[in-house]
């Protein structure tokens, strides 16, 4: 990839966008840094010696014009439920490949519905090129290859760490939109279930942990990557958080109330994300199990760097891949775009071990 290939980080002033920008510059890359607030974007661009652009996704014409000379955009400005569709529209108009770092299930589902549009425009649409969902999508794809007639898939992760302001704001937005409940995929269809409706002990590499069911993005992506019709996703969370999750099932309407949303957004803005030490030394663990109708199963395990560190590295890996390989237009999951074991290329990742 040429050092000055034309690609953009939108939302570069956010916690994760900043990590992507700094890592890109460390690797000798020259992305355009962009966002809707001139001050933070221009300051960061000056600090890193990179070009800057300022535009609001709410202005469709300005957004398309700002992307007109970009080959790829890495969209890092969440909540993606509020911004993804606008950016995809701009990318379709400007014929710019679209990547993002979302973990929002409904955003994945909406992006999948743009497949034909992406084919017609000749652009890649690949959401989730970070912690959400590169590791679990790769596990799903590897397990499908190991057990081709699998009909059931369970995925889980253990990655407890401080969340960024963007992640916290996304959670608040999901409350506002009434998307707090749990979900599973059964017989190919996503169904709603109570939040934290199920728990299971998972034998991660390095020791087991109790996990609870969550509506992770793989309910959308793993289904596309593998065709497995029954999928559940789990995460390890502290016991107090598990209790709180179940309690939220009873107060869901209150969380969309404007005064509550105001408090949640204030709390989100006060979060700081992982410390430098967490980014440097933090580890994430992943596990998956695929089963077929006659009782055969395969399990897979993986360890990676801290989730935010992985997201920065995964984003740059995806940008390089698209620029170097010019894939055909359409919707992709990370494993479909870059290969089932692409996660193994990321710093801090172990090989996927299948048993």
C-alpha positions as a printed NumPy array, in Angstrom:
array([[  0.   ,   0.   ,   0.   ],
       [  1.389,   3.396,  -0.923],
       [  2.208,   5.495,   2.127],
       [ -0.039,   8.297,   0.969],
       [ -2.95 ,   6.201,  -0.287],
       [ -6.129,   8.191,   0.13 ],
       [ -8.078,   6.941,   3.094],
       [ -9.91 ,   8.639,   5.906],
       [-10.555,   8.116,   9.608],
       [-13.894,   9.727,  10.429],
       [-14.327,  10.375,  14.147],
       [-10.549,  10.551,  14.62 ],
       [-10.946,  12.714,  17.727],
       [-12.817,   9.968,  19.625],
       [-11.05 ,   7.517,  21.904],
       [-10.772,   4.68 ,  19.381],
       [-10.405,   6.915,  16.334],
       [ -7.455,   8.577,  18.066],
       [ -5.865,   5.159,  18.682],
       [ -6.282,   4.299,  14.988],
       [ -4.772,   7.623,  13.905],
       [ -1.756,   7.324,  16.189],
       [ -1.082,   3.726,  15.121],
       [ -1.452,   4.628,  11.441],
       [  1.087,   7.408,  11.814],
       [  3.448,   5.099,  13.706],
       [  3.299,   2.749,  10.721],
       [  4.181,   5.562,   8.339],
       [  0.665,   5.915,   6.926],
       [ -1.019,   9.213,   6.079],
       [ -4.795,   9.025,   6.539],
       [ -6.989,  12.085,   6.367],
       [ -8.416,  12.811,   9.815],
       [-12.042,  13.905,   9.782],
       [-15.007,  14.666,  12.001],
       [-17.715,  17.22 ,  12.542],
       [-15.919,  19.386,  15.136],
       [-13.122,  21.48 ,  13.683],
       [-11.19 ,  22.187,  16.889],
       [-10.373,  18.639,  18.044],
       [ -9.825,  17.313,  14.507],
       [ -7.502,  20.085,  13.394],
       [ -5.528,  19.956,  16.637],
       [ -4.978,  16.208,  16.355],
       [ -4.097,  16.495,  12.666],
       [ -1.51 ,  19.161,  13.446],
       [ -0.027,  17.069,  16.268],
       [  0.339,  14.03 ,  13.97 ],
       [  1.295,  15.893,  10.808],
       [ -1.764,  14.669,   8.929],
       [ -4.368,  16.393,   6.738],
       [ -7.774,  17.24 ,   8.193],
       [-11.326,  17.626,   6.929],
       [-14.403,  18.802,   8.768],
       [-17.921,  17.843,   7.71 ],
       [-21.199,  16.683,   9.226],
       [-22.758,  13.419,   8.085],
       [-26.139,  15.106,   8.384],
       [-25.267,  17.101,   5.252],
       [-25.45 ,  14.351,   2.636],
       [-24.033,  16.431,  -0.209],
       [-21.092,  17.71 ,   1.84 ],
       [-20.334,  14.211,   3.133],
       [-20.248,  12.715,  -0.362],
       [-18.071,  15.571,  -1.6  ],
       [-15.636,  15.121,   1.304],
       [-15.269,  11.435,   0.407],
       [-15.033,  11.942,  -3.362],
       [-11.255,  11.411,  -3.515],
       [-11.085,   8.779,  -0.765],
       [-10.598,   5.098,  -1.604],
       [-11.561,   3.913,   1.897],
       [-13.171,   5.42 ,   4.968],
       [-12.697,   3.968,   8.429],
       [-15.802,   5.112,  10.262],
       [-15.108,   5.458,  13.999],
       [-17.835,   7.917,  15.051],
       [-20.52 ,   6.138,  17.034],
       [-23.164,   5.519,  18.103],
       [-23.382,   3.797,  14.759],
       [-27.144,   3.455,  15.008],
       [-27.161,   7.217,  14.446],
       [-24.298,   7.564,  11.953],
       [-23.702,   4.356,   9.982],
       [-26.535,   4.695,   7.452],
       [-25.538,   8.277,   6.661],
       [-21.903,   7.305,   6.101],
       [-22.85 ,   4.306,   3.957],
       [-25.08 ,   6.55 ,   1.844],
       [-22.17 ,   8.953,   1.347],
       [-19.836,   6.072,   0.461],
       [-22.279,   4.721,  -2.114],
       [-22.505,   8.155,  -3.753],
       [-18.735,   8.708,  -3.739],
       [-17.835,   5.039,  -4.436],
       [-15.703,   4.849,  -1.295],
       [-15.131,   1.542,   0.498],
       [-16.776,   1.516,   3.95 ],
       [-15.291,   0.016,   7.128],
       [-16.411,   0.627,  10.696],
       [-15.86 ,  -0.558,  14.267],
       [-19.454,  -1.071,  15.352],
       [-20.638,  -3.759,  17.715],
       [-24.321,  -2.869,  17.383],
       [-26.37 ,  -5.804,  16.169],
       [-28.973,  -3.722,  14.355],
       [-26.247,  -1.822,  12.509],
       [-24.843,  -5.102,  11.171],
       [-28.3  ,  -6.16 ,  10.045],
       [-28.906,  -2.829,   8.312],
       [-25.509,  -2.978,   6.577],
       [-26.262,  -6.476,   5.29 ],
       [-29.354,  -5.096,   3.59 ],
       [-27.11 ,  -2.782,   1.511],
       [-25.337,  -5.692,  -0.204],
       [-26.929,  -5.128,  -3.622],
       [-26.3  ,  -1.379,  -3.387],
       [-22.635,  -2.037,  -2.588],
       [-22.331,  -4.443,  -5.517],
       [-23.823,  -1.859,  -7.878],
       [-21.459,   0.852,  -6.612],
       [-18.457,  -1.473,  -6.597],
       [-17.616,  -0.789,  -2.949],
       [-16.927,  -2.955,   0.073],
       [-19.211,  -2.566,   3.086],
       [-17.593,  -4.311,   6.059],
       [-18.67 ,  -3.227,   9.529],
       [-17.077,  -4.597,  12.687],
       [-13.37 ,  -4.59 ,  11.822],
       [-12.273,  -4.387,  15.451],
       [-12.859,  -6.265,  18.685],
       [-16.424,  -6.352,  17.441],
       [-16.305,  -8.748,  15.567],
       [-12.993,  -9.905,  14.069],
       [-12.078, -12.483,  16.769],
       [-15.488, -14.12 ,  17.131],
       [-16.194, -14.003,  13.398],
       [-12.905, -15.802,  12.77 ],
       [-13.751, -18.411,  15.414],
       [-17.123, -18.98 ,  13.766],
       [-15.593, -19.411,  10.315],
       [-12.865, -21.768,  11.548],
       [-15.404, -23.874,  13.442],
       [-17.633, -24.108,  10.371],
       [-14.666, -25.397,   8.36 ],
       [-13.908, -27.934,  11.095],
       [-17.528, -29.155,  11.295],
       [-19.24 , -28.357,   7.973],
       [-22.65 , -29.77 ,   8.991],
       [-22.852, -27.733,  12.214],
       [-26.322, -26.483,  13.092],
       [-25.584, -24.814,  16.441],
       [-22.906, -22.287,  17.36 ],
       [-22.063, -20.741,  20.743],
       [-19.513, -17.931,  21.023],
       [-18.18 , -16.316,  24.205],
       [-15.54 , -13.835,  25.286],
       [-13.863, -12.649,  28.474],
       [-12.512,  -9.133,  28.049],
       [-13.281,  -7.121,  31.142],
       [-11.761,  -3.639,  30.862],
       [-12.699,   0.01 ,  31.227],
       [-14.959,   1.227,  28.427],
       [-14.423,   4.315,  26.307],
       [-16.82 ,   7.301,  26.206],
       [-17.969,   6.165,  22.748],
       [-18.845,   2.684,  24.002],
       [-20.73 ,   4.168,  26.946],
       [-22.656,   6.545,  24.679],
       [-23.562,   3.646,  22.406],
       [-24.981,   1.772,  25.395],
       [-27.043,   4.821,  26.379],
       [-28.32 ,   5.14 ,  22.808],
       [-29.376,   1.494,  22.773],
       [-31.433,   2.174,  25.897],
       [-33.08 ,   5.16 ,  24.19 ],
       [-33.955,   3.105,  21.127],
       [-35.383,   0.275,  23.212],
       [-32.704,  -2.185,  22.071],
       [-31.699,  -3.269,  25.541],
       [-33.149,  -6.766,  25.509],
       [-31.359, -10.   ,  24.738],
       [-31.499, -11.8  ,  21.419],
       [-30.582, -15.189,  19.962],
       [-30.768, -16.715,  16.496],
       [-33.003, -19.773,  16.224],
       [-33.617, -21.63 ,  12.977],
       [-32.135, -18.726,  11.068],
       [-34.323, -16.057,  12.69 ],
       [-33.271, -13.558,  15.361],
       [-35.606, -13.745,  18.352],
       [-35.921, -11.488,  21.362],
       [-35.294, -12.945,  24.828],
       [-34.813, -11.348,  28.25 ],
       [-31.442,  -9.708,  28.819],
       [-28.964, -12.105,  30.49 ],
       [-31.569, -14.855,  30.103],
       [-28.976, -17.636,  30.182],
       [-25.602, -18.287,  31.767],
       [-22.914, -20.891,  31.199],
       [-19.423, -21.664,  32.441],
       [-16.9  , -21.445,  29.621],
       [-13.513, -23.129,  29.509],
       [-11.415, -20.308,  28.108],
       [ -7.685, -20.714,  27.563],
       [ -6.047, -20.083,  30.928],
       [ -9.097, -20.957,  33.038],
       [-12.861, -21.051,  33.083],
       [-15.254, -18.17 ,  33.723],
       [-18.993, -17.754,  34.148],
       [-20.644, -15.966,  31.231],
       [-24.102, -14.577,  30.503],
       [-25.982, -14.279,  27.234],
       [-25.724, -10.947,  25.42 ],
       [-26.948,  -9.751,  21.99 ],
       [-23.492,  -9.655,  20.301],
       [-22.967,  -8.726,  16.653],
       [-22.206, -12.333,  15.678],
       [-25.926, -13.07 ,  15.715],
       [-25.789, -11.193,  12.405],
       [-22.238, -11.722,  11.159],
       [-21.59 , -15.361,  12.099],
       [-24.815, -16.338,  10.376],
       [-23.637, -14.696,   7.143],
       [-20.119, -16.129,   7.496],
       [-21.198, -19.697,   8.244],
       [-24.903, -20.23 ,   7.521],
       [-25.255, -21.898,  10.935],
       [-28.912, -21.277,  11.859],
       [-28.762, -21.419,  15.68 ],
       [-26.38 , -18.973,  17.373],
       [-25.942, -17.75 ,  20.942],
       [-23.387, -15.245,  22.218],
       [-22.041, -14.838,  25.766],
       [-19.735, -12.528,  27.709],
       [-18.032, -12.768,  31.079],
       [-19.179,  -9.931,  33.338],
       [-18.913,  -9.307,  37.091],
       [-21.719, -10.844,  39.206],
       [-23.046,  -7.395,  40.125],
       [-23.323,  -6.496,  36.437],
       [-25.179,  -9.74 ,  35.759],
       [-27.698,  -8.927,  38.494],
       [-28.061,  -5.396,  37.138],
       [-28.614,  -6.74 ,  33.615],
       [-31.509,  -8.901,  34.771],
       [-32.975,  -5.984,  36.723],
       [-32.891,  -3.836,  33.596],
       [-35.495,  -6.111,  32.026],
       [-38.01 ,  -4.534,  34.428],
       [-37.09 ,  -0.869,  33.897],
       [-36.451,  -0.736,  30.152],
       [-39.052,   1.979,  29.407],
       [-37.532,   4.298,  32.023],
       [-34.111,   4.176,  30.351],
       [-35.505,   5.865,  27.243],
       [-36.929,   8.75 ,  29.31 ],
       [-35.238,  12.049,  28.392],
       [-34.054,  12.979,  31.934],
       [-32.526,   9.512,  32.382],
       [-30.866,   9.733,  28.99 ],
       [-29.351,  13.071,  29.969],
       [-27.802,  11.527,  33.073],
       [-26.532,   8.521,  31.119],
       [-24.868,  10.741,  28.527],
       [-23.18 ,  12.78 ,  31.24 ],
       [-21.857,   9.619,  32.843],
       [-20.656,   8.373,  29.458],
       [-18.729,  11.581,  28.836],
       [-16.899,  11.097,  32.132],
       [-15.527,   7.682,  31.233],
       [-11.913,   7.593,  30.121],
       [-11.397,   4.218,  28.46 ],
       [ -8.564,   1.813,  29.217],
       [ -5.354,   3.222,  30.669],
       [ -2.081,   3.034,  28.776],
       [ -1.162,   0.086,  30.991],
       [ -4.403,  -1.746,  30.107],
       [ -3.8  ,  -1.133,  26.409],
       [ -0.277,  -2.455,  26.682],
       [ -0.838,  -5.512,  28.854],
       [ -4.566,  -6.315,  28.718],
       [ -5.697,  -9.635,  27.271],
       [ -8.978, -10.858,  25.803],
       [-10.074, -14.494,  25.637],
       [-12.481, -16.076,  23.169],
       [-14.178, -19.457,  22.931],
       [-16.557, -21.093,  20.49 ],
       [-18.36 , -24.381,  20.079],
       [-20.061, -25.787,  16.996],
       [-22.357, -28.84 ,  17.126],
       [-24.116, -30.95 ,  14.506],
       [-27.377, -32.955,  14.665],
       [-25.682, -36.247,  15.592],
       [-23.939, -34.83 ,  18.657],
       [-20.488, -34.172,  17.231],
       [-18.86 , -30.906,  18.215],
       [-15.723, -28.839,  17.816],
       [-14.407, -26.157,  20.162],
       [-12.013, -23.309,  19.408],
       [-10.013, -20.956,  21.639],
       [ -8.177, -17.732,  20.995],
       [ -6.417, -15.001,  22.964],
       [ -5.791, -11.453,  21.774],
       [ -4.594,  -8.077,  22.961],
       [ -6.879,  -5.641,  24.79 ],
       [-10.064,  -5.012,  22.813],
       [ -9.361,  -1.36 ,  22.021],
       [ -5.796,  -2.149,  21.002],
       [ -7.117,  -4.924,  18.771],
       [ -9.646,  -2.532,  17.239],
       [ -6.956,  -0.056,  16.218],
       [ -4.801,  -2.803,  14.721],
       [ -7.774,  -4.538,  13.086],
       [ -8.955,  -1.325,  11.453],
       [ -5.583,  -0.677,   9.88 ],
       [ -5.311,  -4.312,   8.781],
       [ -8.693,  -4.004,   7.043],
       [ -7.794,  -0.702,   5.373],
       [ -4.553,  -2.158,   4.025],
       [ -6.349,  -5.258,   2.789],
       [ -8.969,  -3.315,   0.869],
       [ -6.415,  -0.967,  -0.669],
       [ -4.073,  -3.793,  -1.638],
       [ -6.627,  -6.3  ,  -2.933],
       [ -9.491,  -4.165,  -4.317],
       [-12.221,  -6.735,  -3.484],
       [-15.413,  -6.891,  -5.523],
       [-18.242,  -4.726,  -4.252],
       [-20.689,  -6.068,  -1.684],
       [-21.294,  -6.67 ,   1.998],
       [-18.61 ,  -8.659,   3.837],
       [-17.962,  -9.918,   7.318],
       [-14.321,  -9.63 ,   8.466],
       [-13.622, -13.339,   7.91 ],
       [-15.233, -13.235,   4.461],
       [-13.168, -10.186,   3.517],
       [ -9.759, -11.064,   4.962],
       [ -9.878, -14.791,   5.67 ],
       [-10.982, -17.017,   8.538],
       [ -7.655, -16.712,  10.371],
       [ -6.974, -13.026,   9.761],
       [ -7.142, -12.358,  13.514],
       [ -3.913, -14.33 ,  13.889],
       [ -2.095, -11.536,  12.009],
       [ -2.871,  -8.98 ,  14.722],
       [ -0.237,  -8.11 ,  17.33 ],
       [ -0.827, -10.035,  20.571],
       [ -3.061, -12.695,  19.006],
       [ -2.443, -16.418,  19.428],
       [ -3.298, -18.975,  16.737],
       [ -6.865, -20.287,  16.856],
       [ -6.75 , -23.719,  18.471],
       [ -9.484, -26.167,  17.419],
       [-10.287, -29.384,  19.301]])
